[in-house]
């Protein structure tokens, strides 16, 4: 099922990405640069400034959707796959906070807890003991973070109807793809970000683990800065504009290959640690996808099939830079 007429909001350090969706299909997207310092360690530093930015972006793009679904920063949330005895929804809501006592450092009252049932088909078993348990994905999110986002949406004239970690947004996309005949036993979504690459591992529609590799696009800016004798901020401008064809220089090509090799090592470690792993598909998203040379290095290096994560999104529209809106689309789904 889907929310109708919802604007998905994915807040990043460099941009805020919006996707207007209806019945699971993308109708319009918008993007706005994030003011420096507005997001710090996953937290919004000014709800007033974020609300004004959202309101102005919606006005400029002629988006009138009044309901918002926001991607929560993964580094502030806790996600667990939990096996529990069969119980009612009321009992589950009561017991869920206790499943996170070893993970959260703050008082449980300062978190919102929610859950989603894991695929029932995978719970079928001839083993009577297994039939008497239920498997859920539990989430714990800081209340103050959610309330700050609710306040910012309110200042932009919207009502926050959903807030979910990025892993949940990707799960919704995977499930939607499965419903439309695109099924993979295991998959990895690689978010090629500026400060890091995030690896989200899934078995079917189940989140297995998230790994953060400190090898983002910032590394490329650093090698440009060193090679051209400029500061890193100017190097970033050079990289984005491909000044003097710097994206194809040997120092950049080496940087792309280094990132690709580190990704291969991380994937090899995951497969080694999970001997029954059947991971054959990788889906790329994030700002790094815009660089064809980096994508080529990753495709040539990884010993698996590499896709654009935009393939997981249903839309009849041709939209530039699809990779930036994948999470914003996923968070509107249920």
Helices and strands as residue ranges (DSSP letters): E 6-11, E 15-22, E 25-33, E 39-40, E 43-44, H 47-60, E 67-72, G 74-76, E 78-85, H 89-96, G 97-100, G 108-110, E 111-117, G 120-123, H 128-131, E 133-142, H 143-155, E 159-165, H 166-179, E 186-192, E 197-203, E 206-213, H 218-228, H 232-241, G 243-248, H 250-273, E 281-285, G 287-290, H 292-301, E 305-308, G 309-312, G 322-325, H 326-330
